[in-house]
Amino acid sequence: MTSPQPAETRTQGRSARTATLAEIAREAGVSAPTVSKVLNGRADVAPATRSRVEGLLRAHGYRRRRAEATRSPLIDLVFHELESAWAMEVIRGVENVARDAGLSVVLSESAGRLTPGRTWADQVAARRPHGVILVLSGLDESGRALLTSRSIPFVVMDPAGDPGTDVPSIGATNWQGGLAATRHLVELGHTRIGAISGPTQMMCSRARVDGYRAALETAGLPVDPGLIMAGDFHHEAGYRQGLALLRRADRPTAVFAGNDLQALGLYEAARELGLRIPEDLSVVGFDDLPVARWVGPPLTTVRQPLTEMAEAAAKLVLDLGRDEDSAAATRVELATSLVVRSSTAAPVGA
């Protein structure tokens, strides 16, 4: 009778003798069944305990066996919000890679939270997909530990915050994009330029506004905090904050809207106030969604290669799954580029 293989195999560690699971349990101050639960990726282990046990397992030469044969033919794609054309561009990119690999894509949403809940992590662990891609989201310590214990690789695309040096991620050159958008307006002759940011807690949003500030400062123009409005990357915020900017007695002659959806909201605010684009107001967006070419006038925007970013994230998560022993985290940033259309022009009298 052949005994079942453990969830991990042992390799030569720091000493000539590899510790037994019972010895690891004693060293960790837990029971042997708890160590077994960690090895088998069980969810009912406290995060701190799981982290301590996994550290000892690695230190004593335990290495997780490859799990390729036990994976479901899936890629899990999780958004913090799933309600815009932005998300469709990401889905298209992941689907392109999944289809070529013979895999399907499972979509989920974290209801606006930047970290999915434990229920979601348990469901993913039970599905055992080839990998997980988190968009504008991340994982807390317990979620990361659970996926790691099941040998499920994950990649963060366009991380909301600092994902950490040990988390693979795919992003874009947001700072450079904000710089290019604002520099374009400065070169047209605008000196009073407003900005509508995204959520202040999102790294990509802060980077775009930092690029906006840098362009103004480089041009010797003052940065007026009153012209920087906090948005949320939705159409309604562009409309609401656009009205606030454009109703000022010293209103800006140009606005960097932070993303295309907010730019469309700003278009609506300008129409309501009887302002013409670009004659009375120049507008620059960010993303270059398909709708940017269709609106009137067509929107000048910073192209963020969303589909290519999603493809890169999907390829990376599959590569990580094929090489489970690789500990090297990867941070990739794809270039943004300014696309000039008809929503920007020199200010009247320039």
Buried (B, 14 or more C-beta within 10 A) or exposed (E): EEEEEEBBEBEEBEEEEBBEBEBBBBBBEBEBEBBBBBBEBBBEBEBEBBBBBBEBBBEBBBBBBBBEEEBBEBBBBBBBBBEBBBBBBBBEBBBBBBEEBEBEBBEBBBEEEBBBEBEBBBBBBEBBBBBBBBBBBBBBEBBBBBBBBBBBBBBBBBBBBEBEEEBBBBBBBBBBBBBBBBBBBBEBBBBBBBBBBBBEEBBBBBBBBBBBBBBBEEBEBEBBEEBBBBBBBBBEBBBBBBBBBBEEEEBBBBBBBBBBBBBBBBBBBBEEBEBEBBEBBBBBBBBBBEBBEEBEBBBBBBBBBBBBBBBBBBBBBBBBBEEBEEEEBBEBBBEBBBBEBEBBBBBEEE
